[in-house]
Structures are given as structure tokens and as C-alpha cells.
Amino acid sequence: MAKKTDIFAYNEESIKSLDWKEHIRLRPGMYIGKLGDGSSPDDGIYVLLKEIVDNCIDEYTMGFGKSVEIEVKEKIVTIRDYGRGIPLGKVVDVVSKINTGAKYDSRVFQKSVGLNGVGSKAVNALSNYFKVKAIREGREKTAEFERGVLVKEYKEVQTEESNGTLISFIPDETVFKNFIYHTEFIENQIWNYCFLNAGLKITFNNKNFISKNGLLDLLQRKTNEDEIRYPIIHLKGEDIEVAISHTNEYGEDLYSFVNGQHTTQGGTHQQAFREAFVKTIRDFFKKDYDAADIRTGIVAAVAVRVVEPVFESQTKTKLGSLTMAEDGPTMKQFIADFFAKELEIFLHKNAATADAIKKRIEQSEKERKELSGIRKLANDRAKKANLYNRKLRDCRFHLNDEPPLKGREAFVLKQNESTIFITEGDSASGSITKVRDVETQAVFSLRGKPLNCFGLTKKIMYENEEFNLLQHALNIEDGMEGLRYNNIVISTDADVDGMHIRLLLMTFFLQFFPDLVKHEKVYVLETPLFRVRNKQETIYCYSELEKKEAVKKLGANQEITRFKGLGEISPDEFALFINANMRKRLMHLEQGEHIQQLLEYYMGKNTMERQEFIIDNLKVEIDLTAN
């Protein structure tokens, strides 16, 4: 038996040196965020695609190439741009030598999103197969890799192809377990590229994407005409573009971008936008409106171009830069000056829009004042309810915590993993609590069935104890800015009651916090319906089809268990379903879906219409092999 001192020995032999590809494969989260199986839009396989497309966009931004071609065929991704093409003598180095690339030279790539020369190397290292071909001035150079290892380097040859770069890769299935590319997630990524680069044509699987009006098109895609209170304000300046309107919904719906990168967690530019908009509105109306009243119901997009931006992590979801460029204005001052001039002029020229903004602010002000008394009482009740002991088993890392200077990137990765499971009852919450990752996974336990809040005002949210405690646990009382968890996972039983509770929680988020859904923060946990096992193997099945396949595979003498509730799954088994390979479905709004119409249909009083739909679409599976 080894001595304790031997096991925990720390000496020269403890120090390891990894080459670039080994480090990426050992710590992929540092380079691409989470792994996942493709069921979430921020899963690693989409980050791999984005890292390559970012390089194509940088070429377009610098004035080279007007189109990008993307093909995803099963699990093979191919991306072709028509830019300058990688210098042929450096093709292998650019995709396989860390700290190698032209992005370090701001003269070659000004205001680029890819600054550290890591992206294509990470894709290479995390792919079963990776091929790069560069075409420049009638000649081409090709190289092939497997998991970052060069397996074949071709000689330069002549070609009649146009200048540019072609990259093909297959994500490594030992890293990305059972992954599938979902077309709608890729198309959303592509639309963002087009909105931020008006005139760029992207072809994806033979379908063309192009935007003529930039962020104006983005906001029109994200909203419906009958949702907005006034025509979208669209303003453009050097290195900045904004689009703004208001709806009747609660919260703030903000989309922010830096050098073409969608900063899903905001940053200094988004905060500067929020402050500048408030100040300009106050100055224009010469009234000190409450900031929350000005921003309630806002739907907006802001995009800036920054020389050498600083992001919080390699995944580039939050901007840390405080200035536009070296010796340039601060981000706050730059955006404030732009708004003070352009938005002020616009409002003077468009009196009807200014009046609509004023009416929306006054509506929010009236609602806030009506709620002030009950809100204070609700906050007092939440404190007395001892939320953090009785209802919430919290985790260590939260989305809105300030990262330390030392170990900042690792801290941000933990923030991105922060998850809260909303469970029904003590048995389910108890099972998850015993096996969760206490650093990144929190558990909130519901008591009883939530209220159907469709059509109700925010007053009910404060009067209802469960809703009040839930919004405090999430820290979303004043909107999405304070959200403590990057992933909100509804975790209910796989029975009729569990499905009903799931729908009621979805209604809660869509009614009062639609921005959480629009920004893809809300998920539904998938847990197995069946366990099929014999003495040698156990298979967990998420559908009748999977169960039949498992029964066929295991043959005779198997035991089949049907899980009716989360409480029936033991803590040890639960550990298998909430780890890095957790199955969860995104609560996703299809393009053009109107939230209030959606809620009216599913949660309103149109009983006969809904009943007819259910009858017409009812499918009954009969297992003829059952006893």
C-alpha cells in the first residue's frame, strides 16, 4: 500500500510540459467554453464553426472577398472564403503553431475579432480530421491533420481557383459525445454575421443569407410589427451602429456586438449603451426619469468596432475593453457623444417617435409606482423566508460576480457553466443536491404547482410566494442584467403533472422575463424514462424507441424500470444525467413567433380550439410485445 506522502508527493516529476494540441485537448473549455452535444447554441461544435467563420469575416471587413460558403453535411463542416488566402509558406504554421498568425499585426487585421491566433489551432486539435487549403495568385497549398497532428502536406501546385481559404473539419467524437449539428442554430449564427456586415453574402447548404440594412434587419427579425411601439430607430456612425425600439413586454432585450462578435454576456459597450440612452432621453425631455422606466420594454442592438478588443475569455462573450483604441476615447464617452448628437437630432426630427417613447416611459413609471408598496413587502417576505437555506441550495460561481485579475479566464469559464435546476418537491431536489457540482450547480425547490400567470400583471409575481422567491433566487427582479446563472434548467417529472408544471414555468418566463428566453438562457432537463439492464450492462433510455433498441441489444433476462418521477432516480444515477453530457432542450422561440399569441393559444381559454389540435395530433404507441 502506498504511503500518503508518496501519493501526494510534489517534486520535479510532478511538473508536466504539454505541447499546444495536448493542452487544448486536455483543457478544451479554456478555448471553446463548454463541450455539449449540439443541443444548445453555445455548445462547442458551434464554437468550432464560428472560429473559422470569424477569420472569413475578418477578411471581408478588411475589404477582401464578398462571400463565404458554408456546408455542413452530417458531421463534416466545410468553409470557403474569397479573401487574400493564407500565405502559402505559412499554411501549416498558421493552423498548428500556437502564437502564430497575422492577427498580432493590427496593420493587417484592423478591428478584428480574432486577436490571439488560437481559434484555428483549437479547431484543428479538437477535430478527427482537419484540412486547410490556401489559394493565392494562381497557386494553392494544402495540408491535412488528425487531432492536431500533421498527416499529409501537399506540394504547392498551380490552380485556376479564386484567392481565398478552404477549411474542412470533423469534430472529434471522443470529445463531443454523440453530437449533432442543428440547422437552426447555425442559421442564427449566420444571420448575425450578415446583420453586422451589410452586403456580405453567406451561402449555407445552398441557401443564401444577406442583409442590406444591418441592425435594422436584425431588430425586424427579432420582433413583429405589432409588438413595437414605434418604428425602429436606426443610427450609424464611424465604428458604431445602433437600432432601438420599445415593446409592451417587461425587461430589456439587448443584443450587443464587437467587431462582429455576439457578446452574449455584454460588457463595457453594452453598459455604456444603457447609460447613454438613459442620459440622452432625460436631457431631451428635460426630466429626471427613473432609468428602469426608460429601459423597460426596450429592444435594441448595438455594434461597435474596436482596435484590439480585450475579451473576458477566449470564447469572447463579454467585452472588457474600456477604450476604443490606444489614446482614443473611453467606450463610455464615445457612445455617450454619439447618442447626444445622433439620437437627439433624430428625436427632434421625429416628433411622433419621441411622443411614443415618452408614453412608454410614463406607462412604466405608473406601473412601477403602483407596485412600489407591494414590492417592498415582497422583498421583506423574501428575506424572512430565509431563501438561501429553505428554497435554494446555491453554488459558488455566479454569472454577475466580478472576476478576479488573477485566474480571470478560468473564473469566467466557471461563470459560463453556472446552472440552476428548478425542481418540483423535496425528493427531486434532494437527489440533485447530493450529486451536483457545488461550484457551478444550484438547486431551487418549488412547492406545489405554480400559478398560471398568463395575462396577469407583475403584481401577481410579488404576491405569489413561489414566483417572488424564484425571481429573487435568479436575481432578475430588475431585469436580465443581474442574472446569477447562465443556464436555467426546468427539471420536472416525466408525467402529466410534471409536464403541466413545466408549461406553467415556461409561461412565467415568457410573461414576465421574455428576454431570458430570447437570449437562450432557459432549458428543460431531459432525464431517462426507462432503465434497461441485465447483470452485465445498464442502458438508460429517453424514449420508447431507445427502450426497444436496448431490449433488443441486451437480449433475455433484462429488467425494465419506468421512471415516473425524478425522486425515483437514485442520487448515484442522477450524477450521470447532470454532468458535462447532460441532455437538455433549449426553450427556443421560432422566428416570427409572437409571445402573447403563443401564450394565448397554449395557456389561454381557447379550450375547444386547443382540444381539437390535441385530438388531431394525438399519436398512440401500442407495444404489441408487452404482457
C-alpha positions in Angstrom: 0.0 0.0 0.0 1.4 3.4 -1.0 2.2 5.8 1.8 0.2 9.1 2.0 3.4 11.0 1.4 4.0 9.1 -1.8 0.5 9.8 -3.2 0.7 13.5 -2.5 4.3 14.0 -3.4 5.1 17.3 -5.1 8.5 17.2 -6.8 10.2 17.6 -10.2 8.3 14.6 -11.6 5.0 16.4 -10.8 5.8 19.1 -13.3 4.4 18.4 -16.8 5.0 20.2 -20.1 2.3 19.8 -22.7 2.6 20.8 -26.4 -0.1 23.1 -27.9 -2.5 20.3 -29.1 -2.2 18.3 -25.9 -3.1 21.3 -23.8 -6.1 22.2 -25.9 -7.4 18.6 -25.8 -6.8 18.3 -22.1 -8.5 21.7 -21.3 -10.9 22.3 -24.2 -13.1 24.5 -22.0 -10.4 27.2 -21.9 -10.6 27.5 -25.7 -14.2 26.8 -26.7 -16.2 27.0 -23.5 -18.4 24.0 -22.8 -18.5 20.8 -24.9 -22.1 19.6 -25.3 -23.7 17.5 -28.0 -25.1 20.3 -30.2 -28.4 20.6 -28.4 -27.5 24.2 -27.2 -26.4 27.1 -29.5 -23.3 27.7 -27.3 -22.1 24.1 -27.5 -18.5 23.6 -28.6 -19.2 22.3 -32.1 -20.8 25.7 -33.0 -17.8 27.5 -31.5 -15.5 25.5 -33.8 -17.5 26.6 -36.8 -17.6 30.2 -35.5 -13.8 30.3 -35.0 -13.2 29.5 -38.7 -16.0 31.8 -40.0 -14.6 34.6 -37.8 -11.4 34.5 -39.9 -13.5 34.7 -43.1 -15.4 37.7 -41.7 -12.1 39.5 -40.8 -11.1 39.2 -44.5 -14.4 40.7 -45.6 -14.1 43.5 -43.0 -10.6 44.4 -44.4 -12.1 44.6 -47.9 -11.2 41.2 -49.4 -13.9 38.9 -50.6 -17.7 39.5 -50.7 -19.0 36.0 -50.0 -18.5 33.0 -47.7 -19.7 29.4 -48.4 -20.5 27.0 -45.5 -21.6 23.4 -45.9 -22.5 21.1 -43.0 -23.1 17.6 -44.3 -23.8 15.2 -41.5 -20.7 15.8 -39.3 -18.4 17.3 -41.9 -18.0 21.1 -41.9 -16.5 22.9 -45.0 -16.0 26.7 -45.0 -14.7 28.6 -48.0 -13.9 32.4 -48.2 -12.6 34.5 -51.0 -10.2 36.7 -49.1 -6.5 37.0 -49.5 -5.7 33.4 -48.6 -3.1 32.3 -46.0 0.4 33.0 -47.3 1.4 29.6 -48.8 4.6 29.2 -47.0 2.9 29.5 -43.6 -0.2 27.4 -44.2 0.9 24.6 -41.8 2.2 27.0 -39.1 -1.0 29.2 -39.0 -3.2 26.2 -38.1 -0.7 24.2 -35.9 1.7 26.5 -34.2 0.4 28.4 -31.2 1.1 32.2 -31.1 1.5 32.2 -34.9 -0.7 34.3 -37.2 -1.2 37.7 -38.7 -3.8 38.8 -36.1 -1.0 40.2 -34.0 -0.3 42.8 -36.6 -3.1 45.4 -36.4 -2.0 46.9 -39.7 -3.0 43.7 -41.4 -6.2 43.0 -39.4 -7.6 46.2 -38.0 -10.6 45.9 -35.7 -10.6 42.1 -35.9 -12.4 39.8 -33.6 -9.7 37.1 -33.8 -6.8 38.5 -32.0 -4.8 35.8 -30.3 -4.2 33.3 -33.1 -5.7 30.4 -31.2 -9.1 29.8 -33.0 -8.0 27.7 -36.0 -5.5 25.8 -33.8 -8.3 24.8 -31.3 -10.4 23.6 -34.2 -7.5 21.6 -35.6 -6.7 20.0 -32.2 -10.3 19.1 -31.5 -11.1 17.5 -34.9 -10.7 13.9 -36.0 -9.9 15.3 -39.4 -8.8 18.8 -40.4 -7.9 20.1 -43.9 -6.7 23.5 -44.9 -6.2 24.8 -48.4 -5.0 28.3 -49.3 -5.2 29.8 -52.8 -3.1 32.9 -53.7 -2.4 34.3 -57.1 -2.9 31.1 -59.1 -1.2 28.7 -56.7 -2.5 26.6 -53.8 -1.2 24.8 -50.8 -3.0 22.0 -48.9 -2.3 20.2 -45.6 -4.2 17.5 -43.6 -4.2 16.8 -39.9 -5.7 14.4 -37.4 -6.3 15.7 -33.9 -3.7 18.5 -34.5 -1.1 16.1 -35.9 0.1 16.8 -39.4 -0.5 13.6 -41.5 0.0 14.9 -45.0 1.5 18.1 -46.5 1.0 18.6 -50.2 3.3 20.5 -52.5 2.3 23.8 -53.9 0.6 23.4 -57.3 -1.0 25.7 -59.9 -4.8 26.3 -59.8 -7.4 28.4 -61.6 -9.4 28.9 -58.4 -10.0 32.3 -56.9 -8.0 33.5 -54.0 -9.1 32.5 -50.5 -9.0 29.8 -47.9 -10.9 26.5 -47.6 -11.1 24.5 -44.4 -12.9 21.2 -43.7 -13.1 19.5 -40.3 -14.9 16.8 -38.4 -15.3 17.4 -34.7 -13.7 14.6 -32.6 -16.4 12.4 -31.2 -14.3 11.3 -28.3 -14.5 15.0 -27.2 -18.0 15.9 -28.4 -20.1 12.8 -27.4 -23.0 11.9 -29.8 -23.0 15.4 -31.3 -25.5 16.6 -34.0 -25.4 20.0 -35.8 -28.8 21.7 -35.6 -29.5 23.8 -38.7 -31.5 26.5 -36.8 -28.6 27.3 -34.5 -26.2 27.6 -37.4 -28.6 29.8 -39.3 -29.0 32.2 -36.3 -25.2 32.5 -36.2 -25.1 33.2 -39.9 -27.8 35.9 -39.7 -25.8 37.7 -37.0 -22.8 37.7 -39.3 -24.9 39.2 -42.1 -26.6 41.8 -39.9 -23.2 43.0 -38.8 -21.7 43.0 -42.2 -24.3 44.5 -44.6 -23.7 43.4 -48.1 -21.9 40.2 -47.2 -23.4 37.1 -48.8 -23.2 33.8 -46.9 -24.3 30.6 -48.5 -25.2 27.8 -46.1 -26.1 24.4 -47.6 -27.1 26.1 -50.9 -29.3 28.7 -49.1 -28.3 32.3 -49.4 -28.2 34.8 -46.5 -27.7 38.6 -46.9 -28.7 41.8 -45.1 -29.0 45.2 -46.7 -29.8 47.2 -43.6 -27.7 45.8 -40.9 -29.0 46.1 -37.3 -32.3 47.4 -38.6 -32.9 44.0 -40.2 -31.8 42.3 -37.0 -34.4 44.0 -34.9 -37.1 43.4 -37.5 -36.2 39.7 -37.4 -36.3 39.7 -33.6 -39.6 41.5 -33.3 -43.0 41.7 -35.0 -44.6 44.9 -36.3 -47.5 44.6 -33.9 -45.1 44.2 -30.9 -43.2 47.5 -31.3 -44.4 50.9 -30.1 -42.8 53.0 -32.8 -40.7 52.4 -36.0 -37.2 51.2 -35.3 -34.6 54.0 -34.8 -31.6 53.1 -36.9 -28.4 55.2 -36.4 -24.9 54.7 -37.9 -21.6 56.4 -37.3 -17.9 55.6 -37.6 -17.3 52.4 -35.7 -20.8 52.3 -34.2 -24.3 51.2 -35.3 -27.5 51.1 -33.1 -31.1 50.1 -33.6 -33.7 50.8 -30.9 -37.4 50.4 -30.3 -39.8 49.7 -27.3 -42.4 46.9 -26.9 -45.1 46.3 -24.3 -43.1 43.5 -22.7 -41.2 43.6 -19.4 -37.5 43.7 -19.1 -34.7 44.8 -21.5 -33.9 42.9 -24.7 -30.4 44.0 -25.8 -28.1 42.5 -28.4 -24.5 43.7 -28.4 -21.6 43.0 -30.8 -17.9 43.9 -31.0 -16.1 43.5 -34.3 -18.8 41.1 -35.5 -18.7 39.0 -32.3 -22.0 38.5 -30.5 -21.2 39.4 -26.9 -24.0 37.4 -25.2 -22.8 38.5 -21.8 -22.5 42.1 -22.7 -19.6 44.1 -21.3 -18.4 47.7 -21.3 -20.0 48.6 -24.6 -23.4 47.3 -23.6 -23.3 49.1 -20.2 -22.2 52.3 -22.0 -25.1 52.0 -24.4 -27.6 51.6 -21.5 -26.2 54.7 -19.7 -26.0 56.8 -22.8 -29.6 56.0 -23.8 -30.9 57.0 -20.4 -28.9 60.2 -20.3 -30.0 61.3 -23.8 -33.7 60.7 -23.1 -33.5 62.6 -19.8 -31.8 65.5 -21.5 -34.2 65.5 -24.4 -37.4 65.6 -22.3 -35.7 67.7 -19.6 -37.0 65.3 -16.9 -35.1 63.0 -14.5 -37.0 59.8 -15.3 -36.0 56.7 -13.5 -33.5 54.6 -15.5 -35.6 51.5 -15.2 -38.7 53.3 -16.6 -36.7 54.4 -19.6 -35.4 51.0 -20.4 -38.4 48.8 -19.5 -39.6 47.2 -22.7 -36.6 48.3 -24.8 -35.4 46.1 -27.6 -32.2 47.2 -29.1 -28.9 46.2 -30.8 -25.5 47.9 -30.6 -22.4 47.1 -32.6 -19.0 48.7 -32.2 -15.6 48.3 -33.9 -12.6 48.4 -31.6 -8.9 48.2 -32.3 -7.5 45.2 -30.4 -10.5 44.5 -28.2 -10.0 42.7 -24.8 -12.5 40.0 -24.0 -13.0 38.2 -20.7 -12.2 34.8 -22.2 -11.3 33.0 -25.4 -15.0 32.5 -26.2 -15.3 36.3 -26.5 -18.8 36.6 -24.9 -18.0 39.6 -22.8 -16.1 42.7 -23.7 -13.6 44.1 -21.2 -12.1 46.9 -23.3 -12.5 50.4 -21.7 -11.3 52.4 -24.7 -11.9 52.3 -28.5 -8.2 52.3 -29.3 -4.9 53.3 -27.8 -5.0 57.0 -26.9 -8.7 57.0 -28.1 -11.9 58.0 -26.2 -13.3 55.7 -23.5 -16.0 53.4 -24.5 -18.4 55.3 -22.3 -17.5 58.7 -23.7 -17.6 57.5 -27.3 -21.1 56.1 -27.1 -22.4 59.0 -25.0 -21.1 61.5 -27.5 -22.7 59.5 -30.4 -26.1 59.4 -28.6 -26.0 63.0 -27.5 -25.6 64.1 -31.1 -27.4 61.5 -33.3 -30.3 60.4 -31.1 -31.0 63.9 -30.0 -31.2 65.1 -33.7 -33.4 62.1 -34.6 -35.9 62.8 -31.8 -36.2 66.4 -32.8 -36.9 65.4 -36.4 -39.3 62.6 -35.5 -41.8 64.1 -33.0 -44.2 61.0 -33.3 -41.4 58.7 -32.2 -40.4 60.9 -29.4 -44.0 61.1 -28.1 -44.3 57.3 -28.3 -41.1 56.9 -26.2 -42.5 59.3 -23.7 -45.8 57.5 -23.4 -44.0 54.1 -22.9 -41.8 55.7 -20.1 -44.8 57.1 -18.4 -46.6 53.8 -18.6 -43.6 52.1 -16.9 -43.4 54.8 -14.3 -47.1 54.4 -13.4 -46.8 50.6 -13.1 -43.7 50.9 -11.0 -45.3 53.3 -8.6 -48.4 51.1 -8.3 -46.1 48.2 -7.4 -43.7 50.1 -5.1 -45.6 49.2 -1.9 -46.2 45.6 -2.7 -42.7 45.2 -4.0 -41.2 46.3 -0.7 -43.5 43.9 1.2 -42.5 41.1 -1.1 -38.8 41.8 -0.7 -39.3 41.8 3.1 -41.1 38.4 2.8 -38.3 37.0 0.7 -35.7 37.9 3.4 -37.9 36.4 6.2 -38.4 33.3 4.1 -34.7 32.5 4.5 -34.4 31.8 0.8 -30.8 30.6 0.8 -31.5 27.9 3.4 -35.0 26.7 2.7 -35.5 27.1 -1.0 -32.2 27.5 -2.7 -29.0 25.3 -2.5 -26.7 27.8 -4.0 -23.4 27.3 -5.9 -20.1 29.1 -5.6 -19.8 30.8 -9.0 -22.4 33.2 -10.4 -22.8 35.0 -13.7 -22.6 38.5 -12.4 -19.7 38.1 -9.9 -16.7 40.3 -10.6 -13.9 38.0 -11.9 -10.5 38.4 -10.1 -7.5 39.7 -12.0 -5.6 36.5 -11.3 -7.1 33.4 -12.9 -9.7 35.5 -14.6 -10.3 33.2 -17.6 -10.8 30.1 -15.5 -13.2 32.1 -13.3 -15.2 33.2 -16.4 -15.5 29.7 -17.6 -17.0 28.7 -14.3 -19.4 31.5 -14.6 -20.5 30.3 -18.0 -21.1 26.9 -16.5 -23.3 28.3 -13.7 -26.6 26.5 -13.7 -29.7 26.5 -11.6 -32.1 23.5 -11.6 -35.7 24.4 -10.8 -37.3 21.2 -9.4 -40.7 20.1 -8.0 -40.7 18.8 -4.5 -38.1 17.8 -2.0 -37.3 14.3 -3.3 -36.1 15.5 -6.7 -34.2 18.5 -5.3 -32.6 16.2 -2.7 -31.3 13.8 -5.3 -29.8 16.6 -7.5 -28.4 18.4 -4.4 -26.4 15.3 -3.3 -24.6 14.8 -6.6 -24.4 18.3 -8.1 -21.2 20.2 -8.7 -21.3 22.7 -5.8 -19.1 25.1 -7.7 -21.4 25.6 -10.7 -24.8 24.0 -10.0 -27.6 25.4 -7.8 -31.0 23.8 -6.9 -34.3 25.7 -6.3 -37.1 23.6 -5.0 -40.7 24.5 -5.9 -43.6 23.8 -3.5 -46.7 22.7 -5.3 -48.0 23.6 -8.7 -47.2 27.2 -9.9 -50.0 29.6 -10.8 -50.9 30.1 -14.5 -49.8 33.7 -14.8 -50.8 34.3 -18.4 -52.4 37.7 -18.8 -51.6 38.8 -15.3 -49.5 41.8 -14.3 -46.3 41.9 -12.3 -48.3 42.5 -9.2 -49.1 38.7 -9.1 -45.4 38.0 -9.2 -44.8 39.7 -5.9 -48.0 38.4 -4.3 -47.2 34.8 -5.2 -44.6 33.4 -2.8 -43.1 30.9 -5.1 -42.7 33.4 -8.0 -41.4 36.0 -5.7 -38.7 33.7 -4.2 -37.8 32.4 -7.7 -37.1 35.8 -9.1 -35.0 36.6 -6.0 -33.0 33.4 -6.4 -32.3 34.3 -10.1 -31.8 38.0 -9.2 -33.9 39.1 -12.1 -36.3 41.5 -10.3 -34.8 44.4 -12.2 -34.1 42.6 -15.5 -31.6 40.3 -17.0 -28.5 42.3 -16.1 -28.4 40.8 -12.6 -29.0 37.2 -13.6 -26.9 35.0 -11.4 -26.9 31.8 -13.6 -26.0 31.3 -17.2 -28.3 28.3 -17.5 -31.8 28.0 -16.1 -32.9 24.4 -16.3 -36.5 23.4 -15.6 -36.4 19.9 -14.0 -39.8 18.3 -13.6 -41.2 14.7 -13.6 -41.8 12.9 -16.9 -45.6 12.6 -16.2 -48.7 14.6 -16.7 -48.3 16.7 -13.6 -44.6 17.3 -14.4 -45.4 18.4 -17.9 -48.1 20.8 -16.6 -45.6 22.4 -14.1 -43.1 22.7 -16.9 -45.6 24.7 -19.0 -46.6 26.9 -16.1 -42.9 27.8 -15.5 -42.4 28.5 -19.2 -45.4 30.8 -19.0 -43.9 32.6 -16.1 -40.7 33.3 -18.0 -42.4 34.3 -21.3 -44.9 36.5 -19.4 -42.5 38.4 -17.1 -39.0 37.7 -18.4 -39.1 37.1 -22.1 -35.6 38.4 -22.6 -34.3 35.3 -20.8 -35.9 33.1 -23.4 -34.9 35.3 -26.3 -31.3 35.2 -25.1 -31.5 31.4 -24.8 -31.0 31.0 -21.1 -33.9 28.7 -20.3 -33.7 24.9 -20.8 -35.7 21.8 -20.0 -33.8 18.9 -18.4 -34.2 15.6 -20.1 -34.0 12.6 -17.8 -34.4 8.9 -18.8 -37.8 7.4 -19.0 -36.6 3.8 -18.7 -33.7 1.8 -17.3 -33.0 -1.5 -19.1 -30.3 -3.7 -17.5 -29.0 -7.2 -17.1 -26.1 -8.4 -14.9 -23.5 -7.1 -17.4 -24.8 -3.8 -18.6 -27.3 -0.9 -17.8 -28.8 1.3 -20.6 -30.8 4.5 -19.8 -33.4 5.2 -22.4 -35.1 8.6 -23.2 -37.8 7.3 -25.5 -39.8 4.2 -26.4 -37.6 3.7 -29.4 -34.4 3.7 -27.3 -36.1 1.3 -24.9 -36.9 -1.2 -27.7 -33.3 -0.9 -29.1 -31.9 -1.6 -25.6 -34.2 -4.6 -25.0 -33.1 -6.0 -28.4 -29.4 -5.4 -27.5 -29.4 -6.9 -24.0 -31.5 -10.0 -25.0 -33.0 -12.2 -22.4 -33.2 -11.7 -18.6 -33.3 -8.0 -18.7 -35.0 -5.8 -16.1 -37.0 -2.8 -17.3 -37.8 0.1 -14.9 -40.1 3.0 -15.9 -39.1 6.2 -14.1 -42.3 8.2 -13.3 -40.7 10.9 -11.2 -37.2 12.4 -10.6 -37.4 11.2 -7.0 -37.3 7.6 -8.2 -33.9 8.1 -9.7 -31.2 7.5 -7.1 -28.6 10.2 -6.5 -25.8 8.0 -7.9 -27.8 7.6 -11.1 -28.7 11.3 -11.2 -25.0 12.1 -11.4 -24.9 10.5 -14.8 -27.6 12.9 -16.1 -26.4 16.3 -14.9 -22.7 16.2 -15.8 -21.0 17.6 -18.8 -23.1 15.3 -21.1 -26.4 16.5 -19.6 -29.3 16.3 -22.1 -31.4 19.4 -22.1 -33.6 21.1 -24.6 -33.5 24.8 -25.2 -36.7 26.8 -24.7 -36.4 28.3 -28.2 -38.7 30.8 -30.0 -39.1 30.2 -33.7 -38.6 33.2 -36.0 -41.8 35.3 -36.2 -43.5 33.7 -33.1 -45.5 36.3 -31.2 -45.2 35.6 -27.4 -48.6 36.8 -26.4 -50.3 34.8 -29.2 -48.3 31.8 -28.2 -49.4 32.1 -24.6 -53.0 32.8 -25.6 -53.1 29.6 -27.6 -51.4 27.2 -25.1 -52.4 28.8 -21.7 -55.5 30.9 -22.5 -59.1 29.9 -22.5 -59.4 28.7 -26.1 -60.3 25.3 -24.8 -62.1 23.8 -27.8 -59.5 25.0 -30.4 -56.7 23.6 -28.3 -58.7 20.4 -27.7 -59.2 19.9 -31.4 -55.5 20.4 -32.0 -54.6 17.7 -29.4 -57.1 15.2 -30.9 -55.9 15.8 -34.4 -52.2 15.4 -33.5 -52.6 12.6 -30.9 -50.3 9.6 -31.6 -50.8 6.4 -29.5 -48.0 3.9 -29.5 -49.1 0.3 -28.7 -46.3 -2.1 -27.7 -47.6 -5.4 -29.0 -44.8 -7.2 -27.2 -46.0 -6.1 -23.8 -47.6 -8.6 -21.5 
